Every structure is written in structure tokens, then in C-alpha cells.
Amino acid sequence: MGDAAVLITIESVRAAGSAIRRAIAETEGPLPPAFLMEFLLSDWRRYLVRVHQEFGADSEEWKNAIDVTNRLILSVLPVEGGAARTVLVQGLLRLVADVRIGIAVSGMADDACEAFLNELRAIHLLLINTPKESLEGDVDLSQTFALNTRDPRYRALLDKLDGLDSVEHINL
């Protein structure tokens, strides 16, 4: 993607917001941790807008960006059994490489990037090294929560996701 100034369209902003909403809705687990939600709603959203704007909705680049979004969210969900843990481990190297590409495109600051990747690494290590049975009692999952329409955090998330069509926080 070029360094020239990019004129973003509301269509690209909406497509990025829609992609994030859909990826979160399609998971069958708790919502991602707060640090990942903030990343998705800011830097990752900026990346998605740029990909959509430059390559379009039918491009392989856009489809890949959506795939990485889905894999990123799925990578922080509780792991059920050894087979799922193996799949997670096998996909982490590629996932992190793909996320780093998106981070570079988004223009995320280096220190923020390292802080984010360190938190992501900690979650992945926890999921890899801890059996699911132990996760339920011993690990602080306060940063994640199941979708419950009566939970005020759910409403706050929906408000943030509904605001994804706004252009005001997209700085390219």
C-alpha cells in the first residue's frame, strides 16, 4: 500500500466495522479480552479500512484481512482439548506474522505494538499451557465475558461496534 494520502470512503469504514462485528458475532465463546477489543476497534479497524479502500471488497487481500480477523479472535477463546490446542499452536506463527503485517499497515506505534503483542502472547501461552478444566477456576477471566444482552458491558460493546461506521477515529 502506497504512502500517498488516501481518501477514505464511508463504504470502506462501514465494511471494516461490519467485518469486525461479524467476526465477533460468529465466535461461540466469550467476548475477546479488553486489550484485544480496543485493538480491533482502533488499529485493526484502520488496517481493514485501508485494505478495503485500496483493494476492494472482492479482492483476495480483503478476504485475507477478514480471515486474519477471524483467526485473531478465535485464537483467544478457551481451548477445548488437546486437538484444539494443537491447532492453535500450529497456527500461531502464521497468525502473528499476519497480524504484524496489519499492524505495519495501520501505522500503530512501535511501543503500542509491542505491548499489544506481549498481551496477546500471554493469552496464547495461558491457553496452550492450561487445560480447559483449570481455566474455569484458576484463571482470571474478568477481561472476557459471555454475550448476555442484560450485561451492561454487552450494551457498551454494541455502542462501540455501532460507532464503527464513524470516520472520526480513522486517521490514515
N, C-alpha and C positions, 0 to 999 in steps of 0.2 A: 504494500500500500504506500502510495507516494506521500511525500512530505508537504505537498501543496495544500493550501487551505481547502477544506472540504465543506461544501454547503450541504448540510443535512436536511432531510425532508421529514415531515411528520410521519410519513409512511414507514420510514426506517426506524424511527423512535417507537412507533406502535408495534412494529414487527419484533423489535428487541424485547419490549415489555411483554408482549404476548408469548414469546418464546420462553421467557423466564417463568411467567405464570403457569404455562402449560407443563414445563419441566417439574415445577414444584407440585402441581396438582396430580401428576402421573405417578409420583412416588407413593409407595404403600407403607410409609413409616412416619416417624416424627418429622417435624419441620427441621431443616438444617440448623446447625448452631448459629448463634447471633453473628459471629465474625464472618461466616460464610454468607449469611443473608445480606449483610452490609456490603460485602464484596460483590455479590450478584447484582445488587441494586445500584451499585455505583460503577466501579471499574469494569466489571464484566459486561454490564449493560452498554457502556461506552464502546467496548470491543464489538459487541453484537451490532450496534448501530453502524459502526464503520464497515463491518463486513457486508451487512445488508445494503448499505449505501453504495459501496464500491462494486460489489459483485451481483447483487440482486437475489431475490427470493428463490429462484430456480437454480442457482449455482451450486456447484459442489462445495465451494468454500462456505456458503451459508449452511448447507446440510451438515458439513463437518463441524461448524461452530455450534449448531444445535446438538449434535451428538456429544461434543465435549461438555456442553452444559449439562446434559442428562447424566453423563458418566460422573461428572464432578459431584452432582447432588447425590447420586446413588452411592458414591464412594464413602459418604459419611453416615450412611444408615447402618444400624446394627446388623452384624453378620450372623447368619443362621447356619451353623455347622461348618465342618472342615472344607467341604467342597466350595462353598461360597467364599470362605476365607482365602482359598487357593486362587479363585477367580479374581478376587480383589488384589491380591499380591501380584499376580501376573499382569494386571492392567495398570498398576500404579506408575511404573516408569513412563509408559506412553502418556498416561493422563497428565502427569506433572509436566512433561515436555510440551504437551498441547496447551496446558494452562499457561505455561511460561510464554508461549507464542502470543496468546491472547493478552497477557499482561503487557508484553512489549508493545503490542499494537495499541492498547488502551492508554499507554503513557503513564501508567502507575509509577509513583516514585519508588526508587530502589529500596529505601528503608521500609516503606509500607509493604512492598512486595515480599521482602524477606520476612517481615513479621507475619504476613498472611501465610506464606509457605511454611513457616515454622509451626503455626497453629494447625494447619492442615496436616502436616507431618505428625504432629502429636495425636490428632484424632485417628489417623490411619494406623499408627503404631498401637494405639489402645485397642482398636478394632481387630487388628491382626493378632495381638498377643493375649487377648482376653476372651475366654469362652463366653457365649451369649448368656449363659446362666449367671455368670459372675457380673455381667453388665447390669443386670436388673437390680442388684442390691448394693454393690460396692462402688459403683462409678457415679460421679455427679453428672447427671444428665439434665441439670436445670437449664442449660442453654438450649435444649431441644424440647419440643413439646408436640404432642399428638394434635392433629386437626380436630378441634372441638369448637363448633360455632358459638358456644356460650363463653368461651375463654376470651378475655379482653385482648390477649396477645394475638389471637386469630384475627380480630377486628383491626388491630393495629397493622398487622401484616397485610390484610386486604387493602387497607387505606394506602399503604406504601405501594403495593402492587398496582392499585388503581391509578396511582400517580405516575406510573411508568410511561404514560403517554405524554407526559410533560417534557418539554425540551429544555427547561430551565437548568437542569443539572448536567446536561451533556455539553462538555467543553472539548472540542476536537482540535 
